Amino acid sequence: MLVIKMISGLEKEFELSAAEIEDFINWYNNRADGNGKETYMFEKDFNMGPFTARKDYVAFSKIQSFEVMEYTK
């Protein structure tokens, strides 16, 4: 699970695979070095309702910190 704390105080939680977390960390590190896009997109597959897709975009400049929690199902 990835928990992102935004500078506004809002916390965003994402249940991701190890590969997806690795992709996020790589994006974050590259962005911290000044490379890559300002935002990272998460695909949501819950509470779809009438939508065919839901995406949550997180801006690098709005992230205060993040935490990765590993568990087994």
Secondary structure as the mmCIF struct_conf table of DSSP 4:
data_model
#
loop_
_struct_conf.conf_type_id
_struct_conf.id
_struct_conf.beg_label_comp_id
_struct_conf.beg_label_asym_id
_struct_conf.beg_label_seq_id
_struct_conf.end_label_comp_id
_struct_conf.end_label_asym_id
_struct_conf.end_label_seq_id
STRN STRN1 LEU A 2 MET A 6
TURN_TY1_P TURN_TY1_P1 ILE A 7 SER A 8
BEND BEND1 GLY A 9 GLY A 9
STRN STRN2 GLU A 11 PHE A 14
HELX_RH_AL_P HELX_RH_AL_P1 ALA A 18 ALA A 32
TURN_TY1_P TURN_TY1_P2 ASP A 33 GLY A 34
BEND BEND2 GLY A 36 GLY A 36
BEND BEND3 GLU A 38 GLU A 38
STRN STRN3 THR A 39 LYS A 44
BEND BEND4 PHE A 46 ASN A 47
TURN_TY1_P TURN_TY1_P3 GLY A 49 PRO A 50
BEND BEND5 THR A 52 THR A 52
STRN STRN4 ARG A 54 ALA A 59
HELX_RH_3T_P HELX_RH_3T_P1 PHE A 60 LYS A 62
STRN STRN5 ILE A 63 VAL A 68
#
